[in-house]
């Protein structure tokens, strides 16, 4: 049995390092700018925190803990957490862009934002948000019910090579997001025709997991927090997790893609963005506030519980990450038929 460890910081896969090197170099942005700008603005009223997913999902859980600690540390007068689930997060983005220059609105920023831009799924006026920080990396899993005949990824791959549409695969919330790519990429590397996969989008991973255990889905792709209650109660089995090495806790027996012969590690992350036109002082205030919360023991314990990797990056580094991932994922999005010109190409082939 492989040796398990309790959430050691996983090394980035070699193929990702070059793409992210520039971003990491930028993370030293913060002290000087934060010192000059953070004191000249602070929130004077309740801040709305927009979450582009349903209640109870990983994005929502992280946002609620984050806002709880920001308020407890007296870094903001208060928060209203608003769940705005929709394809490509458009409803949440509309709310973020409604008050340009007023940084009393924040929003969850995830890898999916860059993928939506790559698909040309966002109107130009919804692409002007201000990245504030990256908080942690997260890992996409592939999971089945405990009574599924699929015992491991070899079983799944063998069946999908014969018939890519044999199993319904639940994701949340949008085709082409990091959850979708988190199952498509390793299956592609294994030789599966990913264009034929039967992908079923849900409003949140809470809903897709409920559908899985209820027998309405065969497979689910989701990040670690969404699995915890089902894994702890023995109702599901993890086929693969896209981490560099095995995680700890409830996931100690969950194999990685790499140990099953597929060299894949997900590059997904969560962070925070604010309104377009935010001033340097507004951005610096939120960077400083988020950094303070990320250094608290309660936040560190929360991140460890959910099997995330703490990874604080500032605005410039976060923007670099989005740009690097956009380039990395474009080829895969094209193969899935999810780039802007894909519908025309598919129509011509029919």
Secondary structure, DSSP 4 states (H G I P E B T S, - for coil): -----S---PPPPHHHHHHHHHHHHGGGGHHHHHHHHGGG----SPEEEEESS-TTSHHHHHHHHHHHHHHHTTSSS-EEEEE---GGGHHHHHHHGGGTT--SEEEEEEHHHHHHHHTT-S-GGGS--EEEEEEEE--EEEEEETT-S--SHHHHHHHHHH-TTSSEEEEES-TTSHHHHHHHHHHHHTT--GGG-EEEEESSHHHHHHHHHTTS-SEEEEEGGGTHHHHHTT-EEEEEE-SSS---GGGTTPPBSGGGT-------EEEEEE-TT--HHHHHHHHHHHHHHHTSHHHHHHHHHTT-EEEEE-HHHHHHHHHHHHHHHHHHHHHTT-STTHHHHHHHH-
